[in-house]
Amino acid sequence: MNDSEQDLIQQAARGDRQAFGTLVRVHQARVFHFLRRLLGSADEAADLTQETFIRAFQALPRWRPEARLQTWLLQIARNAALDTLRQR
């Protein structure tokens, strides 16, 4: 992770929505494609991509800097996908 991403994460954790928006733009395509592969549906993947970032924004103050942000986001996405698959 580079210093600028670390700065954005710290700003977003303090509630800066613009900084979080930048993080979303950087990572949303990866999260969407990951979810599409898991679910097989672009519509569900789009919904869960949004849900993933909502959950991430709420949990960001608890994020640990030793974890890669991308890995953390994909774990949140995976858990959301598993919840969806269980409901089917």
N, CA, C and O atoms as a GROMACS GRO file, in nm:
protein
  352
    1MET      N    1   0.084  -0.117   0.000
    1MET     CA    2   0.000   0.000   0.000
    1MET      C    3   0.089   0.124   0.000
    1MET      O    4   0.188   0.131   0.073
    2ASN      N    5   0.054   0.218  -0.082
    2ASN     CA    6   0.135   0.339  -0.088
    2ASN      C    7   0.087   0.441   0.016
    2ASN      O    8  -0.020   0.426   0.076
    3ASP      N    9   0.167   0.543   0.035
    3ASP     CA   10   0.137   0.643   0.137
    3ASP      C   11   0.008   0.718   0.109
    3ASP      O   12  -0.065   0.753   0.202
    4SER      N   13  -0.020   0.745  -0.018
    4SER     CA   14  -0.142   0.820  -0.050
    4SER      C   15  -0.267   0.738  -0.016
    4SER      O   16  -0.366   0.794   0.032
    5GLU      N   17  -0.263   0.607  -0.040
    5GLU     CA   18  -0.378   0.525  -0.003
    5GLU      C   19  -0.391   0.520   0.149
    5GLU      O   20  -0.502   0.526   0.201
    6GLN      N   21  -0.281   0.510   0.218
    6GLN     CA   22  -0.284   0.511   0.366
    6GLN      C   23  -0.346   0.641   0.416
    6GLN      O   24  -0.427   0.640   0.509
    7ASP      N   25  -0.308   0.753   0.355
    7ASP     CA   26  -0.365   0.882   0.394
    7ASP      C   27  -0.516   0.886   0.368
    7ASP      O   28  -0.592   0.935   0.450
    8LEU      N   29  -0.558   0.833   0.252
    8LEU     CA   30  -0.701   0.830   0.220
    8LEU      C   31  -0.777   0.744   0.321
    8LEU      O   32  -0.887   0.781   0.363
    9ILE      N   33  -0.720   0.632   0.359
    9ILE     CA   34  -0.785   0.544   0.457
    9ILE      C   35  -0.801   0.616   0.590
    9ILE      O   36  -0.908   0.609   0.652
   10GLN      N   37  -0.696   0.685   0.634
   10GLN     CA   38  -0.704   0.758   0.761
   10GLN      C   39  -0.808   0.868   0.755
   10GLN      O   40  -0.884   0.888   0.850
   11GLN      N   41  -0.813   0.940   0.643
   11GLN     CA   42  -0.913   1.046   0.627
   11GLN      C   43  -1.054   0.988   0.626
   11GLN      O   44  -1.144   1.041   0.691
   12ALA      N   45  -1.072   0.879   0.553
   12ALA     CA   46  -1.204   0.815   0.545
   12ALA      C   47  -1.247   0.762   0.681
   12ALA      O   48  -1.365   0.770   0.716
   13ALA      N   49  -1.154   0.707   0.758
   13ALA     CA   50  -1.185   0.656   0.891
   13ALA      C   51  -1.232   0.768   0.984
   13ALA      O   52  -1.306   0.744   1.079
   14ARG      N   53  -1.190   0.890   0.955
   14ARG     CA   54  -1.235   1.006   1.034
   14ARG      C   55  -1.366   1.064   0.979
   14ARG      O   56  -1.414   1.166   1.027
   15GLY      N   57  -1.422   0.997   0.877
   15GLY     CA   58  -1.551   1.038   0.824
   15GLY      C   59  -1.547   1.118   0.696
   15GLY      O   60  -1.651   1.169   0.653
   16ASP      N   61  -1.432   1.131   0.635
   16ASP     CA   62  -1.419   1.208   0.510
   16ASP      C   63  -1.477   1.126   0.395
   16ASP      O   64  -1.414   1.031   0.347
   17ARG      N   65  -1.595   1.162   0.351
   17ARG     CA   66  -1.664   1.086   0.246
   17ARG      C   67  -1.596   1.101   0.110
   17ARG      O   68  -1.600   1.009   0.028
   18GLN      N   69  -1.534   1.214   0.085
   18GLN     CA   70  -1.464   1.233  -0.042
   18GLN      C   71  -1.344   1.138  -0.050
   18GLN      O   72  -1.318   1.079  -0.155
   19ALA      N   73  -1.270   1.124   0.059
   19ALA     CA   74  -1.157   1.031   0.061
   19ALA      C   75  -1.207   0.888   0.042
   19ALA      O   76  -1.145   0.810  -0.030
   20PHE      N   77  -1.319   0.855   0.106
   20PHE     CA   78  -1.374   0.720   0.090
   20PHE      C   79  -1.421   0.699  -0.053
   20PHE      O   80  -1.404   0.590  -0.108
   21GLY      N   81  -1.479   0.801  -0.114
   21GLY     CA   82  -1.521   0.791  -0.254
   21GLY      C   83  -1.404   0.760  -0.346
   21GLY      O   84  -1.418   0.683  -0.442
   22THR      N   85  -1.289   0.819  -0.317
   22THR     CA   86  -1.170   0.789  -0.396
   22THR      C   87  -1.131   0.643  -0.379
   22THR      O   88  -1.095   0.576  -0.477
   23LEU      N   89  -1.137   0.592  -0.257
   23LEU     CA   90  -1.105   0.451  -0.233
   23LEU      C   91  -1.204   0.359  -0.306
   23LEU      O   92  -1.165   0.256  -0.361
   24VAL      N   93  -1.329   0.398  -0.306
   24VAL     CA   94  -1.431   0.319  -0.377
   24VAL      C   95  -1.397   0.312  -0.526
   24VAL      O   96  -1.398   0.205  -0.585
   25ARG      N   97  -1.366   0.427  -0.586
   25ARG     CA   98  -1.334   0.428  -0.729
   25ARG      C   99  -1.213   0.342  -0.762
   25ARG      O  100  -1.207   0.280  -0.868
   26VAL      N  101  -1.117   0.338  -0.672
   26VAL     CA  102  -0.997   0.257  -0.695
   26VAL      C  103  -1.027   0.108  -0.687
   26VAL      O  104  -0.970   0.029  -0.763
   27HIS      N  105  -1.115   0.068  -0.596
   27HIS     CA  106  -1.134  -0.075  -0.566
   27HIS      C  107  -1.265  -0.136  -0.616
   27HIS      O  108  -1.281  -0.258  -0.611
   28GLN      N  109  -1.359  -0.055  -0.663
   28GLN     CA  110  -1.492  -0.110  -0.692
   28GLN      C  111  -1.493  -0.212  -0.806
   28GLN      O  112  -1.569  -0.309  -0.800
   29ALA      N  113  -1.413  -0.192  -0.909
   29ALA     CA  114  -1.414  -0.288  -1.021
   29ALA      C  115  -1.368  -0.426  -0.975
   29ALA      O  116  -1.426  -0.527  -1.012
   30ARG      N  117  -1.264  -0.429  -0.894
   30ARG     CA  118  -1.213  -0.557  -0.844
   30ARG      C  119  -1.318  -0.627  -0.758
   30ARG      O  120  -1.340  -0.748  -0.772
   31VAL      N  121  -1.384  -0.552  -0.669
   31VAL     CA  122  -1.488  -0.610  -0.584
   31VAL      C  123  -1.604  -0.660  -0.669
   31VAL      O  124  -1.654  -0.770  -0.646
   32PHE      N  125  -1.647  -0.581  -0.767
   32PHE     CA  126  -1.758  -0.622  -0.854
   32PHE      C  127  -1.726  -0.752  -0.928
   32PHE      O  128  -1.809  -0.843  -0.929
   33HIS      N  129  -1.608  -0.761  -0.989
   33HIS     CA  130  -1.573  -0.882  -1.065
   33HIS      C  131  -1.561  -1.003  -0.974
   33HIS      O  132  -1.599  -1.114  -1.012
   34PHE      N  133  -1.509  -0.984  -0.856
   34PHE     CA  134  -1.500  -1.092  -0.757
   34PHE      C  135  -1.640  -1.143  -0.724
   34PHE      O  136  -1.664  -1.264  -0.724
   35LEU      N  137  -1.732  -1.052  -0.696
   35LEU     CA  138  -1.869  -1.092  -0.662
   35LEU      C  139  -1.943  -1.154  -0.780
   35LEU      O  140  -2.021  -1.247  -0.763
   36ARG      N  141  -1.917  -1.102  -0.899
   36ARG     CA  142  -1.984  -1.160  -1.017
   36ARG      C  143  -1.942  -1.305  -1.038
   36ARG      O  144  -2.024  -1.389  -1.072
   37ARG      N  145  -1.815  -1.333  -1.016
   37ARG     CA  146  -1.768  -1.473  -1.028
   37ARG      C  147  -1.834  -1.561  -0.922
   37ARG      O  148  -1.871  -1.675  -0.950
   38LEU      N  149  -1.848  -1.509  -0.801
   38LEU     CA  150  -1.908  -1.589  -0.694
   38LEU      C  151  -2.057  -1.613  -0.714
   38LEU      O  152  -2.107  -1.723  -0.688
   39LEU      N  153  -2.126  -1.510  -0.761
   39LEU     CA  154  -2.272  -1.516  -0.768
   39LEU      C  155  -2.327  -1.552  -0.905
   39LEU      O  156  -2.438  -1.603  -0.916
   40GLY      N  157  -2.250  -1.525  -1.010
   40GLY     CA  158  -2.296  -1.553  -1.146
   40GLY      C  159  -2.400  -1.455  -1.197
   40GLY      O  160  -2.465  -1.480  -1.299
   41SER      N  161  -2.417  -1.343  -1.129
   41SER     CA  162  -2.518  -1.245  -1.168
   41SER      C  163  -2.459  -1.105  -1.156
   41SER      O  164  -2.411  -1.066  -1.049
   42ALA      N  165  -2.463  -1.031  -1.265
   42ALA     CA  166  -2.411  -0.894  -1.263
   42ALA      C  167  -2.499  -0.805  -1.175
   42ALA      O  168  -2.448  -0.716  -1.106
   43ASP      N  169  -2.630  -0.828  -1.178
   43ASP     CA  170  -2.721  -0.745  -1.096
   43ASP      C  171  -2.695  -0.765  -0.947
   43ASP      O  172  -2.684  -0.668  -0.872
   44GLU      N  173  -2.685  -0.890  -0.905
   44GLU     CA  174  -2.656  -0.917  -0.764
   44GLU      C  175  -2.518  -0.866  -0.726
   44GLU      O  176  -2.499  -0.813  -0.616
   45ALA      N  177  -2.423  -0.882  -0.816
   45ALA     CA  178  -2.287  -0.834  -0.789
   45ALA      C  179  -2.286  -0.683  -0.771
   45ALA      O  180  -2.216  -0.631  -0.684
   46ALA      N  181  -2.362  -0.611  -0.854
   46ALA     CA  182  -2.368  -0.465  -0.841
   46ALA      C  183  -2.428  -0.424  -0.707
   46ALA      O  184  -2.377  -0.335  -0.640
   47ASP      N  185  -2.537  -0.491  -0.668
   47ASP     CA  186  -2.600  -0.461  -0.539
   47ASP      C  187  -2.504  -0.490  -0.424
   47ASP      O  188  -2.492  -0.410  -0.331
   48LEU      N  189  -2.437  -0.604  -0.430
   48LEU     CA  190  -2.348  -0.641  -0.320
   48LEU      C  191  -2.218  -0.560  -0.320
   48LEU      O  192  -2.156  -0.545  -0.215
   49THR      N  193  -2.178  -0.509  -0.434
   49THR     CA  194  -2.062  -0.419  -0.437
   49THR      C  195  -2.095  -0.295  -0.356
   49THR      O  196  -2.014  -0.249  -0.275
   50GLN      N  197  -2.214  -0.241  -0.378
   50GLN     CA  198  -2.256  -0.125  -0.301
   50GLN      C  199  -2.265  -0.159  -0.152
   50GLN      O  200  -2.219  -0.083  -0.067
   51GLU      N  201  -2.324  -0.273  -0.120
   51GLU     CA  202  -2.336  -0.316   0.020
   51GLU      C  203  -2.199  -0.335   0.084
   51GLU      O  204  -2.179  -0.302   0.201
   52THR      N  205  -2.105  -0.389   0.008
   52THR     CA  206  -1.969  -0.408   0.058
   52THR      C  207  -1.908  -0.277   0.102
   52THR      O  208  -1.848  -0.268   0.209
   53PHE      N  209  -1.922  -0.175   0.020
   53PHE     CA  210  -1.862  -0.046   0.053
   53PHE      C  211  -1.936   0.025   0.166
   53PHE      O  212  -1.875   0.102   0.241
   54ILE      N  213  -2.065   0.002   0.179
   54ILE     CA  214  -2.138   0.057   0.293
   54ILE      C  215  -2.086  -0.007   0.422
   54ILE      O  216  -2.057   0.062   0.520
   55ARG      N  217  -2.074  -0.139   0.420
   55ARG     CA  218  -2.021  -0.210   0.538
   55ARG      C  219  -1.878  -0.167   0.568
   55ARG      O  220  -1.841  -0.150   0.685
   56ALA      N  221  -1.798  -0.150   0.464
   56ALA     CA  222  -1.659  -0.110   0.483
   56ALA      C  223  -1.651   0.029   0.545
   56ALA      O  224  -1.570   0.053   0.635
   57PHE      N  225  -1.733   0.122   0.497
   57PHE     CA  226  -1.731   0.258   0.552
   57PHE      C  227  -1.766   0.256   0.700
   57PHE      O  228  -1.704   0.327   0.780
   58GLN      N  229  -1.864   0.174   0.737
   58GLN     CA  230  -1.905   0.166   0.877
   58GLN      C  231  -1.796   0.101   0.963
   58GLN      O  232  -1.781   0.136   1.080
   59ALA      N  233  -1.722   0.008   0.906
   59ALA     CA  234  -1.621  -0.066   0.982
   59ALA      C  235  -1.481  -0.006   0.971
   59ALA      O  236  -1.389  -0.050   1.040
   60LEU      N  237  -1.463   0.092   0.887
   60LEU     CA  238  -1.330   0.146   0.861
   60LEU      C  239  -1.254   0.190   0.986
   60LEU      O  240  -1.132   0.170   0.992
   61PRO      N  241  -1.318   0.248   1.085
   61PRO     CA  242  -1.242   0.285   1.206
   61PRO      C  243  -1.179   0.164   1.277
   61PRO      O  244  -1.084   0.180   1.354
   62ARG      N  245  -1.230   0.044   1.250
   62ARG     CA  246  -1.174  -0.077   1.312
   62ARG      C  247  -1.072  -0.148   1.223
   62ARG      O  248  -1.014  -0.249   1.263
   63TRP      N  249  -1.050  -0.096   1.101
   63TRP     CA  250  -0.955  -0.157   1.009
   63TRP      C  251  -0.814  -0.148   1.068
   63TRP      O  252  -0.775  -0.046   1.124
   64ARG      N  253  -0.739  -0.256   1.054
   64ARG     CA  254  -0.602  -0.262   1.105
   64ARG      C  255  -0.504  -0.233   0.992
   64ARG      O  256  -0.512  -0.297   0.887
   65PRO      N  257  -0.413  -0.139   1.011
   65PRO     CA  258  -0.320  -0.100   0.904
   65PRO      C  259  -0.231  -0.214   0.853
   65PRO      O  260  -0.179  -0.206   0.742
   66GLU      N  261  -0.213  -0.320   0.932
   66GLU     CA  262  -0.130  -0.430   0.882
   66GLU      C  263  -0.202  -0.515   0.778
   66GLU      O  264  -0.140  -0.596   0.710
   67ALA      N  265  -0.333  -0.498   0.766
   67ALA     CA  266  -0.411  -0.570   0.665
   67ALA      C  267  -0.415  -0.488   0.536
   67ALA      O  268  -0.427  -0.366   0.540
   68ARG      N  269  -0.404  -0.556   0.422
   68ARG     CA  270  -0.420  -0.486   0.294
   68ARG      C  271  -0.566  -0.449   0.277
   68ARG      O  272  -0.655  -0.531   0.301
   69LEU      N  273  -0.591  -0.327   0.236
   69LEU     CA  274  -0.729  -0.280   0.218
   69LEU      C  275  -0.804  -0.367   0.118
   69LEU      O  276  -0.919  -0.403   0.141
   70GLN      N  277  -0.740  -0.400   0.007
   70GLN     CA  278  -0.807  -0.480  -0.095
   70GLN      C  279  -0.848  -0.616  -0.040
   70GLN      O  280  -0.959  -0.662  -0.067
   71THR      N  281  -0.762  -0.679   0.034
   71THR     CA  282  -0.794  -0.810   0.093
   71THR      C  283  -0.911  -0.797   0.190
   71THR      O  284  -1.001  -0.881   0.192
   72TRP      N  285  -0.908  -0.692   0.271
   72TRP     CA  286  -1.015  -0.667   0.368
   72TRP      C  287  -1.148  -0.645   0.296
   72TRP      O  288  -1.251  -0.699   0.338
   73LEU      N  289  -1.147  -0.566   0.189
   73LEU     CA  290  -1.269  -0.542   0.113
   73LEU      C  291  -1.323  -0.670   0.050
   73LEU      O  292  -1.444  -0.694   0.051
   74LEU      N  293  -1.235  -0.752  -0.003
   74LEU     CA  294  -1.280  -0.878  -0.064
   74LEU      C  295  -1.335  -0.974   0.040
   74LEU      O  296  -1.424  -1.053   0.010
   75GLN      N  297  -1.285  -0.968   0.162
   75GLN     CA  298  -1.340  -1.052   0.269
   75GLN      C  299  -1.482  -1.004   0.305
   75GLN      O  300  -1.571  -1.086   0.327
   76ILE      N  301  -1.500  -0.875   0.311
   76ILE     CA  302  -1.635  -0.821   0.336
   76ILE      C  303  -1.729  -0.863   0.223
   76ILE      O  304  -1.842  -0.905   0.248
   77ALA      N  305  -1.682  -0.853   0.098
   77ALA     CA  306  -1.762  -0.892  -0.018
   77ALA      C  307  -1.796  -1.041  -0.013
   77ALA      O  308  -1.909  -1.081  -0.041
   78ARG      N  309  -1.698  -1.122   0.022
   78ARG     CA  310  -1.720  -1.267   0.032
   78ARG      C  311  -1.828  -1.298   0.135
   78ARG      O  312  -1.917  -1.380   0.109
   79ASN      N  313  -1.820  -1.235   0.250
   79ASN     CA  314  -1.920  -1.259   0.354
   79ASN      C  315  -2.059  -1.215   0.309
   79ASN      O  316  -2.157  -1.283   0.336
   80ALA      N  317  -2.067  -1.103   0.239
   80ALA     CA  318  -2.196  -1.058   0.186
   80ALA      C  319  -2.250  -1.157   0.083
   80ALA      O  320  -2.370  -1.184   0.080
   81ALA      N  321  -2.162  -1.210  -0.001
   81ALA     CA  322  -2.203  -1.309  -0.102
   81ALA      C  323  -2.252  -1.437  -0.036
   81ALA      O  324  -2.352  -1.494  -0.078
   82LEU      N  325  -2.182  -1.481   0.066
   82LEU     CA  326  -2.225  -1.602   0.136
   82LEU      C  327  -2.362  -1.582   0.201
   82LEU      O  328  -2.445  -1.673   0.200
   83ASP      N  329  -2.386  -1.464   0.257
   83ASP     CA  330  -2.519  -1.434   0.313
   83ASP      C  331  -2.625  -1.444   0.205
   83ASP      O  332  -2.733  -1.499   0.227
   84THR      N  333  -2.596  -1.390   0.087
   84THR     CA  334  -2.691  -1.394  -0.025
   84THR      C  335  -2.716  -1.537  -0.071
   84THR      O  336  -2.830  -1.576  -0.096
   85LEU      N  337  -2.609  -1.615  -0.082
   85LEU     CA  338  -2.624  -1.753  -0.127
   85LEU      C  339  -2.703  -1.836  -0.025
   85LEU      O  340  -2.778  -1.925  -0.065
   86ARG      N  341  -2.686  -1.809   0.101
   86ARG     CA  342  -2.763  -1.881   0.204
   86ARG      C  343  -2.912  -1.849   0.195
   86ARG      O  344  -2.996  -1.935   0.221
   87GLN      N  345  -2.943  -1.725   0.157
   87GLN     CA  346  -3.084  -1.684   0.147
   87GLN      C  347  -3.154  -1.741   0.026
   87GLN      O  348  -3.277  -1.745   0.023
   88ARG      N  349  -3.080  -1.785  -0.073
   88ARG     CA  350  -3.140  -1.839  -0.196
   88ARG      C  351  -3.217  -1.965  -0.167
   88ARG      O  352  -3.274  -2.025  -0.257
   0.00000   0.00000   0.00000
